[in-house]
Amino acid sequence: MPRLVTLLVLSLWLSASGIARAEVVRIGAEDDWYPYTAWRDGKIEGMSADIVRAAFAVSETPIELMPYPYSRCMELTRTGALPACFNTTPDPGIRAAYLLPQQALFSDNILLWGPVGEAPVEDLSALVGKRVAVTIGYTYGEHFDNYPGIRRIAVRRDINGFLMLQRGRVDYVIAFRGTTQALLRERPELAGQFAALATVHRPQLYLTFSRHNAQAASLLQRFDEGMQRIRQDGTYQRILEKWQLADGQTGPQGSTLHERHNNKTESP
């Protein structure tokens, strides 16, 4: 009889364990950052969405991507309501408030955009007193984010910044290269009006995990394992090729304003 009870308890434990492993995990995905992640035609689409799905698939972790505005997604993750959110460019505040995996999703260039014909910008000192549209919740590198005297005009979406630039309500827009090109393809009436005047920063983008969610630490480990496997078996490269983007090569490869600033401060 004791043996039968033991076997019954073990059977129930294994059954519960299997159910836990099969539980679908909800992960936050920003809803308006195409071609990387966006809510399109009733589902989340984009390059980084494909990467996240593939990484968890090989680690046999069923997930559901939930669309949110980026700032909302990050706040839900910070408080533990969501275990993770993407796409994040880390800064000291992000690193303190969230857990970051070893494996980045991808990299892209953050560019400073102005009207066609505007002179290139060689240093952020040229932006002092200027109105620069920035998207709420995004970070653009410590050098830009902390540089004094820039009049940062917060907008809900990148398109709002470009419309304000078109109408002369801001002097510049700061936005990622890939998302801007996709935006201009979808809004042909804006094509040919803006030019990239400087590469501000070249960050890596991450799936960011919560410090206050019970699932987060385990999911982070599974994600890193999955990313390592899809990089090794070629899945990662095929996703980049599907979206016609190359990791680390998604824009002008000259030195960034961030790098020039660092070089100046490190010079004797």
VENNORPE-V172978 format. One record per pair of residues at least 24 apart in sequence whose ideal C-beta (glycine too) atoms are under 6 Angstrom apart, sorted by the first residue. I is the first residue (numbers start at 1). J is the second residue. Records with the same first field share a line. If there is no record, write none. Layout:
# VENNORPE-V172978
I=J, J
This chain:
# VENNORPE-V172978
24=62, 64
25=63
26=64, 66
27=63, 65, 84
28=66, 68, 73, 77, 82, 85
29=65, 67
30=70, 73
31=67
32=157
33=179
34=182
35=182, 243
36=87
39=67
47=243
48=86, 87, 105
50=239
51=105, 239
52=207
54=230, 235
55=223, 226, 227, 230
56=226
58=226, 229
59=222, 225, 226
61=222
70=137
71=136, 137
77=210
80=210, 212, 213
83=210, 213, 215, 216, 219
84=207, 209
85=208
86=207
87=205
88=206, 208
89=139, 203
91=139, 142
98=208
99=209, 211, 220
100=206
101=220, 223, 224
102=224
103=224, 227
104=204, 206
105=205
106=205, 247
107=204, 247, 248
108=176, 177, 178, 250
109=177, 199, 202, 251
110=140, 176, 200, 201
111=177, 196, 199
112=172, 174, 197, 198, 200
113=173, 194, 196
114=172, 197
116=195
118=197
120=197
121=197, 198
124=257
130=171
131=170, 171
132=172, 174
133=161, 164, 170, 173
134=174
140=174, 200, 201
141=201, 258
143=258, 261
144=200
159=183
177=250, 251
178=250
198=257
199=252, 256
200=257
201=256, 258
202=256
